[in-house]
């Protein structure tokens, strides 16, 4: 009887120990998966150039998996997976796939990483349509880049028209753009007032230029096509004519 009790005790102890290890392993795997899911989150703006369903097989079963191909501003294309995610309580992949339209630009919230060797793709968590606005003729930008584009083009105008009064250039440029883009007129005026004050507070013109460079991230925030460059020249011409009228 004592031997039986001793055996049963050892058996139960080993079983509980193995069970504890299994639970710990599962918890570790789930915890790591959740951590990677949230730590790899990213947001990317892309123009949808393709979307399709790919049949993937697992043993004797098969299922259709949604994929979306997006083109970034630099022309680079990336394939995204659109599958449900328990970590983000996302169970509407089919709805997202149906709502995404070809040729339109979307802000995608994604997670995971792209690993071609393992055929791993970043997964779409949500997709929001971006309504682009024409701020300068020939330049399509997202509203959030309004100030960055203002700073970039203002800097270009100052560099191309070094003899003009900078304060007057800011005022005239702001008025012209606010008149053209009535939907963003109030925002443009606020940005114009901001940079007018920054110019008046700056010690030197170079300090103000550096401020504009930093505001535009030191690079072009949009792809400026030929018509956009022509529009800058038209604005400069209008400013010159405006300056002559004040002489």
C-alpha positions, 0 to 999 in steps of 0.5 A: 500500500505504501509502495502504491501511494509512493508511486502515485505521488511520484506520478502526480508530481511528474504529471504536474511538473510536465503540465506546468512546463507545458503551460509555461511554454504555451504562455511564452509562445503566446506572449512572444507572439503578442509582443511581436504583433505590437512591437512591429506595428507601423503605418504606411501610405500606399496607392493600391495597384493590385489586390488578389486572393491566393489559395494556400494549402495545408495538408488536405485543406485549402483556403483563400488568403487576401493580398494587397499590393501597394505603391509607396511615394518613392515608387517602391511596391510592397505586397501586404497580407490581409488576414484576421488577427486575434491580437488586434481583434480584427475579424473583417479581412474580407470586408477590408479587401472588398472596400479597398479600391484600385488606384486610390491611396490608403493609410495602412496600419500594419504589423509583422515584418516582410521576410521573403525567404520565409514568404512572410508579409506584413499584415494589414490591421486597418485601411483608411482612405486618404483624400488627397488635396491639391495645394499647389497646381500639379502637386497632390499631397495629404493634408498632414503634409500641408505645412511641410510643403509650404515650408519647402516651396517657400524655401525654394522661392526665397532661394530663387528670388534672393533680392525680394523682401522675404517678409513681403514674399511670405505675405504674398505667397500665403495670400496667393495660395489661400485664394487658390486653395479655399478649402485649406485657406484658414490653415494656410493663413495660420501657417503663413502667420507662423513663418512670418513671425519666425522670420521676424524673430530669426537672427539671420536669413540663414537661420530662417532657411535652416528652420524651413529645411527642418520643417520640410524634413530636409527633403521633398515630402511629395513628388513634385512633377513638372507642372508643379515646378512650373507653378512655382515659377508662375508664383515667383512671376506673380510676386515679382509683378506684385513687387513692381506694383508697390515700387 
